Amino acid sequence: MVVHIKRGHFLRRYLLGYGSAEQRVMDLSIGDGALWSIYSSITSPYIVPLAILMLGSSAPVGFITGLPVISVPFSQIAAYRILKKIDDLKTVTIFTTFLDRIPWLFIAILIFIHTQYFLYMLLGLLIMRSFFSSLSGTTWMLWIPGMIGESKRDTYFSTRNMVMKGFGIVGYLIAISVFLLVNGYKTDYFIIFLVSFVFSALSINIMRNIPGAKVRDVYKTASKNSTEIEFLLIIALLSVIGFAYYFSQPYIALYLLGRPYLDIGSTFYTVVLIASGIVYIGSQRIGKIMATRTGYASSMAITLLFLSTLFAVLYFIRTQTLIILVVIFLSLPFSIYSLISFNMTVSRSSGENRVRRTSYYTIANSLALSAGPIAGNIMYDETKSIHLIFLISAVMMALAILISIYLLKFGEERSFRSP
């Protein structure tokens, strides 16, 4: 009986919510995030493997990763104009989130369509998905963090990120089960994309129970604010890091899956994703402690040093086991970076500039996500050296350390310290 009551209490808390508006926002966004993570882990990580499967190792994986993100600036213009007319953040977020997830159904169907235009149709669907994903991401970033007190935000997002990554591993387990049980190199991908839509629908249903907010309700998000120059330096730093990281990211997948390289297969690739997820979860608390004790800028410099070192190691090593271990441990500094970069941006945006600065952050991050893989694709086509791609990422990460150190001159306590 006690177990039954506790289980019912747990489900009510994270699926239906109870308590104050702030508590419901935190609990329900964790429940929504958990189911979203299952959906996400069996969709986006498998676009590059699907492209390699359908088009071979010559698939332009950098373009497939980067080109869809060119829609982001247009989505931010749309977000700005929509919020001028409809200031209900909850309604806009839920509607655009639904539109963000529809393309996966069409991608699932596209797998069975034999056409020479497969690449172009795939890119079209990914562009559509990127547009609405960016739009809903911006309104969500205005909505949810804006309803959570500054003093609770680091702890909350650290916890939420760990829960989400844990449920992301559940998604990977679903994928690996499908790959092992389904005898059909196209049917398995069709099934995981179809299953993903079920979890995405469940996450949207939880989102419907989160308390709503108007744009003006979430203006105040920080007790202290950065100057415009300070904030633009933060954006510049995040852009360089994002460009450097995503310059190599598609080629890590190609390195693991491509026949000229390790050719580990979809099942083992999923095992690597699971191991990376476990490392990511364990790193979130480290990120919270670093942000609290050393400040955002110092933590970023340390994280960049770690990232730069691991990418440099990828350039030099050739042993399969060591390569896989390095790929897995890349999740540690990237986990810390993800937490710090998000909270640093939110904590330095308050008042009426919050909508504008949120758009700055989204556009800069997305342009790095787009330009990085595209530039990596061009470089790889010219040199055919996948190891050179990793070395270039390492050098760019090292240069980004200089920017993060420069941010220290403004003072950790005044501008960047975690509350």
KAWOMO-V890864 format. One record per run of one state. SS is the DSSP state (alpha for helix, beta for strand, coil for the rest). FROM is the first residue (numbers start at 0). LEN is the number of residues. If there is no record, write none. Layout:
SS,FROM,LEN  SS,FROM,LEN
This chain:
coil,0,1  alpha,1,15  coil,16,4  alpha,20,21  coil,41,2  alpha,43,12  coil,55,5  alpha,60,25  coil,85,2  beta,87,1  alpha,88,22  coil,110,7  alpha,117,26  coil,143,1  alpha,144,3  coil,147,2  alpha,149,32  coil,181,5  alpha,186,21  coil,207,6  beta,213,1  alpha,214,4  coil,218,9  alpha,227,30  coil,257,7  alpha,264,30  coil,294,1  alpha,295,21  coil,316,3  alpha,319,28  coil,347,5  alpha,352,31  coil,383,2  alpha,385,25  coil,410,1  alpha,411,5  coil,416,3
